[in-house]
């Protein structure tokens, strides 16, 4: 085994461990920190694949800004993990398996589509390539995402102001 393969196994284990911890942990704050751990491992995997820009954006945007917002909301709402609630939606457990299989098929199709791309691996994650795709091919989803984030911020401010009054 090469050193690069060992690094990949280590970072992939970090991502999987963080993702499983997000689902298993009962305290939402610890779950948010586990998600940050998963994002950091994912960023390292991006850097290993030669997508340095996407790896840096993963750290700055998701592990930095978005997760800080999540932690702020968790602390603002003062969610307690100690409060036991009776399971009201037991039927949703049976839906997990079909939706999990559907998600697996979707991931497989996305991965097979990405591997069929004829992009040279050296320029896949460069700033020029990401910027060109973002401002041409993915302009509408990019703008819709910015509107969605703006609406989320306005909604959070409205909820915070209503609680204060």
Phi and psi in radians as a Rosetta constraint file:
Dihedral C 1 N 2 CA 2 C 2 CIRCULARHARMONIC -1.498 0.35
Dihedral N 2 CA 2 C 2 N 3 CIRCULARHARMONIC 2.931 0.35
Dihedral C 2 N 3 CA 3 C 3 CIRCULARHARMONIC -1.138 0.35
Dihedral N 3 CA 3 C 3 N 4 CIRCULARHARMONIC -0.633 0.35
Dihedral C 3 N 4 CA 4 C 4 CIRCULARHARMONIC -1.146 0.35
Dihedral N 4 CA 4 C 4 N 5 CIRCULARHARMONIC -0.661 0.35
Dihedral C 4 N 5 CA 5 C 5 CIRCULARHARMONIC -1.170 0.35
Dihedral N 5 CA 5 C 5 N 6 CIRCULARHARMONIC -0.674 0.35
Dihedral C 5 N 6 CA 6 C 6 CIRCULARHARMONIC -1.125 0.35
Dihedral N 6 CA 6 C 6 N 7 CIRCULARHARMONIC -0.719 0.35
Dihedral C 6 N 7 CA 7 C 7 CIRCULARHARMONIC -1.081 0.35
Dihedral N 7 CA 7 C 7 N 8 CIRCULARHARMONIC -0.751 0.35
Dihedral C 7 N 8 CA 8 C 8 CIRCULARHARMONIC -1.069 0.35
Dihedral N 8 CA 8 C 8 N 9 CIRCULARHARMONIC -0.789 0.35
Dihedral C 8 N 9 CA 9 C 9 CIRCULARHARMONIC -1.092 0.35
Dihedral N 9 CA 9 C 9 N 10 CIRCULARHARMONIC -0.705 0.35
Dihedral C 9 N 10 CA 10 C 10 CIRCULARHARMONIC -1.128 0.35
Dihedral N 10 CA 10 C 10 N 11 CIRCULARHARMONIC -0.827 0.35
Dihedral C 10 N 11 CA 11 C 11 CIRCULARHARMONIC -1.219 0.35
Dihedral N 11 CA 11 C 11 N 12 CIRCULARHARMONIC -0.646 0.35
Dihedral C 11 N 12 CA 12 C 12 CIRCULARHARMONIC -1.132 0.35
Dihedral N 12 CA 12 C 12 N 13 CIRCULARHARMONIC -0.651 0.35
Dihedral C 12 N 13 CA 13 C 13 CIRCULARHARMONIC -1.148 0.35
Dihedral N 13 CA 13 C 13 N 14 CIRCULARHARMONIC -0.667 0.35
Dihedral C 13 N 14 CA 14 C 14 CIRCULARHARMONIC -1.095 0.35
Dihedral N 14 CA 14 C 14 N 15 CIRCULARHARMONIC -0.756 0.35
Dihedral C 14 N 15 CA 15 C 15 CIRCULARHARMONIC -1.130 0.35
Dihedral N 15 CA 15 C 15 N 16 CIRCULARHARMONIC -0.823 0.35
Dihedral C 15 N 16 CA 16 C 16 CIRCULARHARMONIC -1.154 0.35
Dihedral N 16 CA 16 C 16 N 17 CIRCULARHARMONIC -0.718 0.35
Dihedral C 16 N 17 CA 17 C 17 CIRCULARHARMONIC -1.099 0.35
Dihedral N 17 CA 17 C 17 N 18 CIRCULARHARMONIC -0.734 0.35
Dihedral C 17 N 18 CA 18 C 18 CIRCULARHARMONIC -1.140 0.35
Dihedral N 18 CA 18 C 18 N 19 CIRCULARHARMONIC -0.717 0.35
Dihedral C 18 N 19 CA 19 C 19 CIRCULARHARMONIC -1.170 0.35
Dihedral N 19 CA 19 C 19 N 20 CIRCULARHARMONIC -0.721 0.35
Dihedral C 19 N 20 CA 20 C 20 CIRCULARHARMONIC -1.167 0.35
Dihedral N 20 CA 20 C 20 N 21 CIRCULARHARMONIC -0.655 0.35
Dihedral C 20 N 21 CA 21 C 21 CIRCULARHARMONIC -1.123 0.35
Dihedral N 21 CA 21 C 21 N 22 CIRCULARHARMONIC -0.618 0.35
Dihedral C 21 N 22 CA 22 C 22 CIRCULARHARMONIC -1.051 0.35
Dihedral N 22 CA 22 C 22 N 23 CIRCULARHARMONIC -0.704 0.35
Dihedral C 22 N 23 CA 23 C 23 CIRCULARHARMONIC -1.325 0.35
Dihedral N 23 CA 23 C 23 N 24 CIRCULARHARMONIC -0.641 0.35
Dihedral C 23 N 24 CA 24 C 24 CIRCULARHARMONIC -1.439 0.35
Dihedral N 24 CA 24 C 24 N 25 CIRCULARHARMONIC -0.699 0.35
Dihedral C 24 N 25 CA 25 C 25 CIRCULARHARMONIC -1.128 0.35
Dihedral N 25 CA 25 C 25 N 26 CIRCULARHARMONIC 2.431 0.35
Dihedral C 25 N 26 CA 26 C 26 CIRCULARHARMONIC -1.579 0.35
Dihedral N 26 CA 26 C 26 N 27 CIRCULARHARMONIC -0.447 0.35
Dihedral C 26 N 27 CA 27 C 27 CIRCULARHARMONIC -1.456 0.35
Dihedral N 27 CA 27 C 27 N 28 CIRCULARHARMONIC 2.120 0.35
Dihedral C 27 N 28 CA 28 C 28 CIRCULARHARMONIC -1.108 0.35
Dihedral N 28 CA 28 C 28 N 29 CIRCULARHARMONIC -0.533 0.35
Dihedral C 28 N 29 CA 29 C 29 CIRCULARHARMONIC -1.195 0.35
Dihedral N 29 CA 29 C 29 N 30 CIRCULARHARMONIC -0.749 0.35
Dihedral C 29 N 30 CA 30 C 30 CIRCULARHARMONIC -1.144 0.35
Dihedral N 30 CA 30 C 30 N 31 CIRCULARHARMONIC -0.607 0.35
Dihedral C 30 N 31 CA 31 C 31 CIRCULARHARMONIC -1.111 0.35
Dihedral N 31 CA 31 C 31 N 32 CIRCULARHARMONIC -0.680 0.35
Dihedral C 31 N 32 CA 32 C 32 CIRCULARHARMONIC -1.142 0.35
Dihedral N 32 CA 32 C 32 N 33 CIRCULARHARMONIC -0.704 0.35
Dihedral C 32 N 33 CA 33 C 33 CIRCULARHARMONIC -1.174 0.35
Dihedral N 33 CA 33 C 33 N 34 CIRCULARHARMONIC -0.618 0.35
Dihedral C 33 N 34 CA 34 C 34 CIRCULARHARMONIC -1.140 0.35
Dihedral N 34 CA 34 C 34 N 35 CIRCULARHARMONIC -0.635 0.35
Dihedral C 34 N 35 CA 35 C 35 CIRCULARHARMONIC -1.174 0.35
Dihedral N 35 CA 35 C 35 N 36 CIRCULARHARMONIC -0.650 0.35
Dihedral C 35 N 36 CA 36 C 36 CIRCULARHARMONIC -1.077 0.35
Dihedral N 36 CA 36 C 36 N 37 CIRCULARHARMONIC -0.738 0.35
Dihedral C 36 N 37 CA 37 C 37 CIRCULARHARMONIC -1.045 0.35
Dihedral N 37 CA 37 C 37 N 38 CIRCULARHARMONIC -0.742 0.35
Dihedral C 37 N 38 CA 38 C 38 CIRCULARHARMONIC -1.123 0.35
Dihedral N 38 CA 38 C 38 N 39 CIRCULARHARMONIC -0.696 0.35
Dihedral C 38 N 39 CA 39 C 39 CIRCULARHARMONIC -1.120 0.35
Dihedral N 39 CA 39 C 39 N 40 CIRCULARHARMONIC -0.671 0.35
Dihedral C 39 N 40 CA 40 C 40 CIRCULARHARMONIC -1.152 0.35
Dihedral N 40 CA 40 C 40 N 41 CIRCULARHARMONIC -0.747 0.35
Dihedral C 40 N 41 CA 41 C 41 CIRCULARHARMONIC -1.108 0.35
Dihedral N 41 CA 41 C 41 N 42 CIRCULARHARMONIC -0.687 0.35
Dihedral C 41 N 42 CA 42 C 42 CIRCULARHARMONIC -1.123 0.35
Dihedral N 42 CA 42 C 42 N 43 CIRCULARHARMONIC -0.676 0.35
Dihedral C 42 N 43 CA 43 C 43 CIRCULARHARMONIC -1.087 0.35
Dihedral N 43 CA 43 C 43 N 44 CIRCULARHARMONIC -0.723 0.35
Dihedral C 43 N 44 CA 44 C 44 CIRCULARHARMONIC -1.110 0.35
Dihedral N 44 CA 44 C 44 N 45 CIRCULARHARMONIC -0.641 0.35
Dihedral C 44 N 45 CA 45 C 45 CIRCULARHARMONIC -1.157 0.35
Dihedral N 45 CA 45 C 45 N 46 CIRCULARHARMONIC -0.682 0.35
Dihedral C 45 N 46 CA 46 C 46 CIRCULARHARMONIC -1.069 0.35
Dihedral N 46 CA 46 C 46 N 47 CIRCULARHARMONIC -0.758 0.35
Dihedral C 46 N 47 CA 47 C 47 CIRCULARHARMONIC -1.122 0.35
Dihedral N 47 CA 47 C 47 N 48 CIRCULARHARMONIC -0.681 0.35
Dihedral C 47 N 48 CA 48 C 48 CIRCULARHARMONIC -1.119 0.35
Dihedral N 48 CA 48 C 48 N 49 CIRCULARHARMONIC -0.513 0.35
Dihedral C 48 N 49 CA 49 C 49 CIRCULARHARMONIC -1.490 0.35
Dihedral N 49 CA 49 C 49 N 50 CIRCULARHARMONIC -0.003 0.35
Dihedral C 49 N 50 CA 50 C 50 CIRCULARHARMONIC 1.609 0.35
Dihedral N 50 CA 50 C 50 N 51 CIRCULARHARMONIC 0.192 0.35
Dihedral C 50 N 51 CA 51 C 51 CIRCULARHARMONIC -1.832 0.35
Dihedral N 51 CA 51 C 51 N 52 CIRCULARHARMONIC 1.255 0.35
Dihedral C 51 N 52 CA 52 C 52 CIRCULARHARMONIC -1.130 0.35
Dihedral N 52 CA 52 C 52 N 53 CIRCULARHARMONIC -0.667 0.35
Dihedral C 52 N 53 CA 53 C 53 CIRCULARHARMONIC -1.125 0.35
Dihedral N 53 CA 53 C 53 N 54 CIRCULARHARMONIC -0.774 0.35
Dihedral C 53 N 54 CA 54 C 54 CIRCULARHARMONIC -1.166 0.35
Dihedral N 54 CA 54 C 54 N 55 CIRCULARHARMONIC -0.640 0.35
Dihedral C 54 N 55 CA 55 C 55 CIRCULARHARMONIC -1.118 0.35
Dihedral N 55 CA 55 C 55 N 56 CIRCULARHARMONIC -0.748 0.35
Dihedral C 55 N 56 CA 56 C 56 CIRCULARHARMONIC -1.198 0.35
Dihedral N 56 CA 56 C 56 N 57 CIRCULARHARMONIC -0.686 0.35
Dihedral C 56 N 57 CA 57 C 57 CIRCULARHARMONIC -1.133 0.35
Dihedral N 57 CA 57 C 57 N 58 CIRCULARHARMONIC -0.612 0.35
Dihedral C 57 N 58 CA 58 C 58 CIRCULARHARMONIC -1.053 0.35
Dihedral N 58 CA 58 C 58 N 59 CIRCULARHARMONIC -0.745 0.35
Dihedral C 58 N 59 CA 59 C 59 CIRCULARHARMONIC -1.221 0.35
Dihedral N 59 CA 59 C 59 N 60 CIRCULARHARMONIC -0.856 0.35
Dihedral C 59 N 60 CA 60 C 60 CIRCULARHARMONIC -1.201 0.35
Dihedral N 60 CA 60 C 60 N 61 CIRCULARHARMONIC -0.837 0.35
Dihedral C 60 N 61 CA 61 C 61 CIRCULARHARMONIC -1.392 0.35
Dihedral N 61 CA 61 C 61 N 62 CIRCULARHARMONIC -0.956 0.35
Dihedral C 61 N 62 CA 62 C 62 CIRCULARHARMONIC -1.436 0.35
Dihedral N 62 CA 62 C 62 N 63 CIRCULARHARMONIC -0.996 0.35
Dihedral C 62 N 63 CA 63 C 63 CIRCULARHARMONIC -1.203 0.35
Dihedral N 63 CA 63 C 63 N 64 CIRCULARHARMONIC -0.470 0.35
Dihedral C 63 N 64 CA 64 C 64 CIRCULARHARMONIC -1.576 0.35
Dihedral N 64 CA 64 C 64 N 65 CIRCULARHARMONIC -1.271 0.35
Dihedral C 64 N 65 CA 65 C 65 CIRCULARHARMONIC -1.321 0.35
Dihedral N 65 CA 65 C 65 N 66 CIRCULARHARMONIC -0.909 0.35
Dihedral C 65 N 66 CA 66 C 66 CIRCULARHARMONIC -1.154 0.35
Dihedral N 66 CA 66 C 66 N 67 CIRCULARHARMONIC -0.785 0.35
Dihedral C 66 N 67 CA 67 C 67 CIRCULARHARMONIC -1.239 0.35
Dihedral N 67 CA 67 C 67 N 68 CIRCULARHARMONIC -0.530 0.35
Dihedral C 67 N 68 CA 68 C 68 CIRCULARHARMONIC -1.140 0.35
Dihedral N 68 CA 68 C 68 N 69 CIRCULARHARMONIC -0.666 0.35
Dihedral C 68 N 69 CA 69 C 69 CIRCULARHARMONIC -1.115 0.35
Dihedral N 69 CA 69 C 69 N 70 CIRCULARHARMONIC -0.744 0.35
Dihedral C 69 N 70 CA 70 C 70 CIRCULARHARMONIC -1.059 0.35
Dihedral N 70 CA 70 C 70 N 71 CIRCULARHARMONIC -0.815 0.35
Dihedral C 70 N 71 CA 71 C 71 CIRCULARHARMONIC -1.113 0.35
Dihedral N 71 CA 71 C 71 N 72 CIRCULARHARMONIC -0.679 0.35
Dihedral C 71 N 72 CA 72 C 72 CIRCULARHARMONIC -1.087 0.35
Dihedral N 72 CA 72 C 72 N 73 CIRCULARHARMONIC -0.761 0.35
Dihedral C 72 N 73 CA 73 C 73 CIRCULARHARMONIC -1.163 0.35
Dihedral N 73 CA 73 C 73 N 74 CIRCULARHARMONIC -0.710 0.35
Dihedral C 73 N 74 CA 74 C 74 CIRCULARHARMONIC -1.064 0.35
Dihedral N 74 CA 74 C 74 N 75 CIRCULARHARMONIC -0.771 0.35
Dihedral C 74 N 75 CA 75 C 75 CIRCULARHARMONIC -1.263 0.35
Dihedral N 75 CA 75 C 75 N 76 CIRCULARHARMONIC -0.573 0.35
Dihedral C 75 N 76 CA 76 C 76 CIRCULARHARMONIC -1.169 0.35
Dihedral N 76 CA 76 C 76 N 77 CIRCULARHARMONIC -0.718 0.35
Dihedral C 76 N 77 CA 77 C 77 CIRCULARHARMONIC -1.380 0.35
Dihedral N 77 CA 77 C 77 N 78 CIRCULARHARMONIC -0.271 0.35
Dihedral C 77 N 78 CA 78 C 78 CIRCULARHARMONIC 0.968 0.35
Dihedral N 78 CA 78 C 78 N 79 CIRCULARHARMONIC 0.930 0.35
Dihedral C 78 N 79 CA 79 C 79 CIRCULARHARMONIC -1.282 0.35
Dihedral N 79 CA 79 C 79 N 80 CIRCULARHARMONIC 2.303 0.35
Dihedral C 79 N 80 CA 80 C 80 CIRCULARHARMONIC -1.886 0.35
Dihedral N 80 CA 80 C 80 N 81 CIRCULARHARMONIC 2.302 0.35
Dihedral C 80 N 81 CA 81 C 81 CIRCULARHARMONIC -1.447 0.35
Dihedral N 81 CA 81 C 81 N 82 CIRCULARHARMONIC -0.252 0.35
Dihedral C 81 N 82 CA 82 C 82 CIRCULARHARMONIC -1.283 0.35
Dihedral N 82 CA 82 C 82 N 83 CIRCULARHARMONIC -0.425 0.35
Dihedral C 82 N 83 CA 83 C 83 CIRCULARHARMONIC -1.218 0.35
Dihedral N 83 CA 83 C 83 N 84 CIRCULARHARMONIC 2.032 0.35
Dihedral C 83 N 84 CA 84 C 84 CIRCULARHARMONIC -1.525 0.35
Dihedral N 84 CA 84 C 84 N 85 CIRCULARHARMONIC 2.230 0.35
Dihedral C 84 N 85 CA 85 C 85 CIRCULARHARMONIC -2.034 0.35
Dihedral N 85 CA 85 C 85 N 86 CIRCULARHARMONIC 2.433 0.35
Dihedral C 85 N 86 CA 86 C 86 CIRCULARHARMONIC -1.197 0.35
Dihedral N 86 CA 86 C 86 N 87 CIRCULARHARMONIC 2.457 0.35
Dihedral C 86 N 87 CA 87 C 87 CIRCULARHARMONIC -1.196 0.35
Dihedral N 87 CA 87 C 87 N 88 CIRCULARHARMONIC 2.011 0.35
Dihedral C 87 N 88 CA 88 C 88 CIRCULARHARMONIC -1.664 0.35
Dihedral N 88 CA 88 C 88 N 89 CIRCULARHARMONIC -0.424 0.35
Dihedral C 88 N 89 CA 89 C 89 CIRCULARHARMONIC -2.048 0.35
Dihedral N 89 CA 89 C 89 N 90 CIRCULARHARMONIC 1.135 0.35
Dihedral C 89 N 90 CA 90 C 90 CIRCULARHARMONIC -1.172 0.35
Dihedral N 90 CA 90 C 90 N 91 CIRCULARHARMONIC -0.492 0.35
Dihedral C 90 N 91 CA 91 C 91 CIRCULARHARMONIC -1.147 0.35
Dihedral N 91 CA 91 C 91 N 92 CIRCULARHARMONIC -0.378 0.35
Dihedral C 91 N 92 CA 92 C 92 CIRCULARHARMONIC -1.189 0.35
Dihedral N 92 CA 92 C 92 N 93 CIRCULARHARMONIC -0.410 0.35
Dihedral C 92 N 93 CA 93 C 93 CIRCULARHARMONIC -1.089 0.35
Dihedral N 93 CA 93 C 93 N 94 CIRCULARHARMONIC -0.643 0.35
Dihedral C 93 N 94 CA 94 C 94 CIRCULARHARMONIC -1.264 0.35
Dihedral N 94 CA 94 C 94 N 95 CIRCULARHARMONIC -0.371 0.35
Dihedral C 94 N 95 CA 95 C 95 CIRCULARHARMONIC -1.406 0.35
Dihedral N 95 CA 95 C 95 N 96 CIRCULARHARMONIC -0.229 0.35
Dihedral C 95 N 96 CA 96 C 96 CIRCULARHARMONIC -1.132 0.35
Dihedral N 96 CA 96 C 96 N 97 CIRCULARHARMONIC -0.709 0.35
Dihedral C 96 N 97 CA 97 C 97 CIRCULARHARMONIC -1.156 0.35
Dihedral N 97 CA 97 C 97 N 98 CIRCULARHARMONIC -0.888 0.35
Dihedral C 97 N 98 CA 98 C 98 CIRCULARHARMONIC -1.113 0.35
Dihedral N 98 CA 98 C 98 N 99 CIRCULARHARMONIC -0.677 0.35
Dihedral C 98 N 99 CA 99 C 99 CIRCULARHARMONIC -1.214 0.35
Dihedral N 99 CA 99 C 99 N 100 CIRCULARHARMONIC -0.578 0.35
Dihedral C 99 N 100 CA 100 C 100 CIRCULARHARMONIC -1.109 0.35
Dihedral N 100 CA 100 C 100 N 101 CIRCULARHARMONIC -0.743 0.35
Dihedral C 100 N 101 CA 101 C 101 CIRCULARHARMONIC -1.142 0.35
Dihedral N 101 CA 101 C 101 N 102 CIRCULARHARMONIC -0.724 0.35
Dihedral C 101 N 102 CA 102 C 102 CIRCULARHARMONIC -1.083 0.35
Dihedral N 102 CA 102 C 102 N 103 CIRCULARHARMONIC -0.733 0.35
Dihedral C 102 N 103 CA 103 C 103 CIRCULARHARMONIC -1.115 0.35
Dihedral N 103 CA 103 C 103 N 104 CIRCULARHARMONIC -0.701 0.35
Dihedral C 103 N 104 CA 104 C 104 CIRCULARHARMONIC -1.089 0.35
Dihedral N 104 CA 104 C 104 N 105 CIRCULARHARMONIC -0.727 0.35
Dihedral C 104 N 105 CA 105 C 105 CIRCULARHARMONIC -1.123 0.35
Dihedral N 105 CA 105 C 105 N 106 CIRCULARHARMONIC -0.707 0.35
Dihedral C 105 N 106 CA 106 C 106 CIRCULARHARMONIC -1.118 0.35
Dihedral N 106 CA 106 C 106 N 107 CIRCULARHARMONIC -0.734 0.35
Dihedral C 106 N 107 CA 107 C 107 CIRCULARHARMONIC -1.119 0.35
Dihedral N 107 CA 107 C 107 N 108 CIRCULARHARMONIC -0.742 0.35
Dihedral C 107 N 108 CA 108 C 108 CIRCULARHARMONIC -1.073 0.35
Dihedral N 108 CA 108 C 108 N 109 CIRCULARHARMONIC -0.760 0.35
Dihedral C 108 N 109 CA 109 C 109 CIRCULARHARMONIC -1.120 0.35
Dihedral N 109 CA 109 C 109 N 110 CIRCULARHARMONIC -0.698 0.35
Dihedral C 109 N 110 CA 110 C 110 CIRCULARHARMONIC -1.150 0.35
Dihedral N 110 CA 110 C 110 N 111 CIRCULARHARMONIC -0.732 0.35
Dihedral C 110 N 111 CA 111 C 111 CIRCULARHARMONIC -1.170 0.35
Dihedral N 111 CA 111 C 111 N 112 CIRCULARHARMONIC -0.717 0.35
Dihedral C 111 N 112 CA 112 C 112 CIRCULARHARMONIC -1.166 0.35
Dihedral N 112 CA 112 C 112 N 113 CIRCULARHARMONIC -0.563 0.35
Dihedral C 112 N 113 CA 113 C 113 CIRCULARHARMONIC -1.223 0.35
Dihedral N 113 CA 113 C 113 N 114 CIRCULARHARMONIC -0.669 0.35
Dihedral C 113 N 114 CA 114 C 114 CIRCULARHARMONIC -1.204 0.35
Dihedral N 114 CA 114 C 114 N 115 CIRCULARHARMONIC -0.708 0.35
Dihedral C 114 N 115 CA 115 C 115 CIRCULARHARMONIC -1.233 0.35
Dihedral N 115 CA 115 C 115 N 116 CIRCULARHARMONIC -0.371 0.35
Dihedral C 115 N 116 CA 116 C 116 CIRCULARHARMONIC -1.409 0.35
Dihedral N 116 CA 116 C 116 N 117 CIRCULARHARMONIC -0.182 0.35
Dihedral C 116 N 117 CA 117 C 117 CIRCULARHARMONIC -1.131 0.35
Dihedral N 117 CA 117 C 117 N 118 CIRCULARHARMONIC 2.432 0.35
Dihedral C 117 N 118 CA 118 C 118 CIRCULARHARMONIC -1.627 0.35
Dihedral N 118 CA 118 C 118 N 119 CIRCULARHARMONIC 0.352 0.35
Dihedral C 118 N 119 CA 119 C 119 CIRCULARHARMONIC -1.290 0.35
Dihedral N 119 CA 119 C 119 N 120 CIRCULARHARMONIC 2.280 0.35
Dihedral C 119 N 120 CA 120 C 120 CIRCULARHARMONIC -1.062 0.35
Dihedral N 120 CA 120 C 120 N 121 CIRCULARHARMONIC 2.439 0.35
Dihedral C 120 N 121 CA 121 C 121 CIRCULARHARMONIC -1.138 0.35
Dihedral N 121 CA 121 C 121 N 122 CIRCULARHARMONIC -0.393 0.35
Dihedral C 121 N 122 CA 122 C 122 CIRCULARHARMONIC -1.249 0.35
Dihedral N 122 CA 122 C 122 N 123 CIRCULARHARMONIC -0.418 0.35
Dihedral C 122 N 123 CA 123 C 123 CIRCULARHARMONIC -1.980 0.35
Dihedral N 123 CA 123 C 123 N 124 CIRCULARHARMONIC 0.206 0.35
Dihedral C 123 N 124 CA 124 C 124 CIRCULARHARMONIC -1.172 0.35
Dihedral N 124 CA 124 C 124 N 125 CIRCULARHARMONIC -0.683 0.35
Dihedral C 124 N 125 CA 125 C 125 CIRCULARHARMONIC -1.948 0.35
Dihedral N 125 CA 125 C 125 N 126 CIRCULARHARMONIC 0.380 0.35
Dihedral C 125 N 126 CA 126 C 126 CIRCULARHARMONIC -1.340 0.35
Dihedral N 126 CA 126 C 126 N 127 CIRCULARHARMONIC 2.829 0.35
Dihedral C 126 N 127 CA 127 C 127 CIRCULARHARMONIC -1.105 0.35
Dihedral N 127 CA 127 C 127 N 128 CIRCULARHARMONIC -0.711 0.35
Dihedral C 127 N 128 CA 128 C 128 CIRCULARHARMONIC -1.093 0.35
Dihedral N 128 CA 128 C 128 N 129 CIRCULARHARMONIC -0.790 0.35
Dihedral C 128 N 129 CA 129 C 129 CIRCULARHARMONIC -1.159 0.35
Dihedral N 129 CA 129 C 129 N 130 CIRCULARHARMONIC -0.789 0.35
Dihedral C 129 N 130 CA 130 C 130 CIRCULARHARMONIC -1.117 0.35
Dihedral N 130 CA 130 C 130 N 131 CIRCULARHARMONIC -0.779 0.35
Dihedral C 130 N 131 CA 131 C 131 CIRCULARHARMONIC -1.101 0.35
Dihedral N 131 CA 131 C 131 N 132 CIRCULARHARMONIC -0.722 0.35
Dihedral C 131 N 132 CA 132 C 132 CIRCULARHARMONIC -1.120 0.35
Dihedral N 132 CA 132 C 132 N 133 CIRCULARHARMONIC -0.800 0.35
Dihedral C 132 N 133 CA 133 C 133 CIRCULARHARMONIC -1.167 0.35
Dihedral N 133 CA 133 C 133 N 134 CIRCULARHARMONIC -0.657 0.35
Dihedral C 133 N 134 CA 134 C 134 CIRCULARHARMONIC -1.182 0.35
Dihedral N 134 CA 134 C 134 N 135 CIRCULARHARMONIC -0.629 0.35
Dihedral C 134 N 135 CA 135 C 135 CIRCULARHARMONIC -1.673 0.35
Dihedral N 135 CA 135 C 135 N 136 CIRCULARHARMONIC -0.040 0.35
Dihedral C 135 N 136 CA 136 C 136 CIRCULARHARMONIC -2.116 0.35
Dihedral N 136 CA 136 C 136 N 137 CIRCULARHARMONIC -1.219 0.35
Dihedral C 136 N 137 CA 137 C 137 CIRCULARHARMONIC -1.247 0.35
Dihedral N 137 CA 137 C 137 N 138 CIRCULARHARMONIC -0.679 0.35
Dihedral C 137 N 138 CA 138 C 138 CIRCULARHARMONIC -1.983 0.35
Dihedral N 138 CA 138 C 138 N 139 CIRCULARHARMONIC 0.555 0.35
Dihedral C 138 N 139 CA 139 C 139 CIRCULARHARMONIC -1.168 0.35
Dihedral N 139 CA 139 C 139 N 140 CIRCULARHARMONIC -0.794 0.35
Dihedral C 139 N 140 CA 140 C 140 CIRCULARHARMONIC -1.118 0.35
Dihedral N 140 CA 140 C 140 N 141 CIRCULARHARMONIC -0.854 0.35
Dihedral C 140 N 141 CA 141 C 141 CIRCULARHARMONIC -1.075 0.35
Dihedral N 141 CA 141 C 141 N 142 CIRCULARHARMONIC -0.587 0.35
Dihedral C 141 N 142 CA 142 C 142 CIRCULARHARMONIC -1.123 0.35
Dihedral N 142 CA 142 C 142 N 143 CIRCULARHARMONIC -0.788 0.35
Dihedral C 142 N 143 CA 143 C 143 CIRCULARHARMONIC -1.207 0.35
Dihedral N 143 CA 143 C 143 N 144 CIRCULARHARMONIC -0.670 0.35
Dihedral C 143 N 144 CA 144 C 144 CIRCULARHARMONIC -1.125 0.35
Dihedral N 144 CA 144 C 144 N 145 CIRCULARHARMONIC -0.627 0.35
Dihedral C 144 N 145 CA 145 C 145 CIRCULARHARMONIC -1.144 0.35
Dihedral N 145 CA 145 C 145 N 146 CIRCULARHARMONIC -0.711 0.35
Dihedral C 145 N 146 CA 146 C 146 CIRCULARHARMONIC -1.143 0.35
Dihedral N 146 CA 146 C 146 N 147 CIRCULARHARMONIC -0.657 0.35
Dihedral C 146 N 147 CA 147 C 147 CIRCULARHARMONIC -1.152 0.35
Dihedral N 147 CA 147 C 147 N 148 CIRCULARHARMONIC -0.711 0.35
Dihedral C 147 N 148 CA 148 C 148 CIRCULARHARMONIC -1.091 0.35
Dihedral N 148 CA 148 C 148 N 149 CIRCULARHARMONIC -0.736 0.35
Dihedral C 148 N 149 CA 149 C 149 CIRCULARHARMONIC -1.148 0.35
Dihedral N 149 CA 149 C 149 N 150 CIRCULARHARMONIC -0.700 0.35
Dihedral C 149 N 150 CA 150 C 150 CIRCULARHARMONIC -1.075 0.35
Dihedral N 150 CA 150 C 150 N 151 CIRCULARHARMONIC -0.751 0.35
Dihedral C 150 N 151 CA 151 C 151 CIRCULARHARMONIC -1.120 0.35
Dihedral N 151 CA 151 C 151 N 152 CIRCULARHARMONIC -0.643 0.35
Dihedral C 151 N 152 CA 152 C 152 CIRCULARHARMONIC -1.142 0.35
Dihedral N 152 CA 152 C 152 N 153 CIRCULARHARMONIC -0.707 0.35
Dihedral C 152 N 153 CA 153 C 153 CIRCULARHARMONIC -1.157 0.35
Dihedral N 153 CA 153 C 153 N 154 CIRCULARHARMONIC -0.753 0.35
Dihedral C 153 N 154 CA 154 C 154 CIRCULARHARMONIC -1.111 0.35
Dihedral N 154 CA 154 C 154 N 155 CIRCULARHARMONIC -0.727 0.35
Dihedral C 154 N 155 CA 155 C 155 CIRCULARHARMONIC -1.111 0.35
Dihedral N 155 CA 155 C 155 N 156 CIRCULARHARMONIC -0.721 0.35
Dihedral C 155 N 156 CA 156 C 156 CIRCULARHARMONIC -1.127 0.35
Dihedral N 156 CA 156 C 156 N 157 CIRCULARHARMONIC -0.711 0.35
Dihedral C 156 N 157 CA 157 C 157 CIRCULARHARMONIC -1.144 0.35
Dihedral N 157 CA 157 C 157 N 158 CIRCULARHARMONIC -0.675 0.35
Dihedral C 157 N 158 CA 158 C 158 CIRCULARHARMONIC -1.130 0.35
Dihedral N 158 CA 158 C 158 N 159 CIRCULARHARMONIC -0.758 0.35
Dihedral C 158 N 159 CA 159 C 159 CIRCULARHARMONIC -1.139 0.35
Dihedral N 159 CA 159 C 159 N 160 CIRCULARHARMONIC -0.698 0.35
Dihedral C 159 N 160 CA 160 C 160 CIRCULARHARMONIC -1.171 0.35
Dihedral N 160 CA 160 C 160 N 161 CIRCULARHARMONIC -0.680 0.35
Dihedral C 160 N 161 CA 161 C 161 CIRCULARHARMONIC -1.222 0.35
Dihedral N 161 CA 161 C 161 N 162 CIRCULARHARMONIC -0.655 0.35
Dihedral C 161 N 162 CA 162 C 162 CIRCULARHARMONIC -1.158 0.35
Dihedral N 162 CA 162 C 162 N 163 CIRCULARHARMONIC -0.652 0.35
Dihedral C 162 N 163 CA 163 C 163 CIRCULARHARMONIC -1.155 0.35
Dihedral N 163 CA 163 C 163 N 164 CIRCULARHARMONIC -0.578 0.35
Dihedral C 163 N 164 CA 164 C 164 CIRCULARHARMONIC -1.223 0.35
Dihedral N 164 CA 164 C 164 N 165 CIRCULARHARMONIC -0.692 0.35
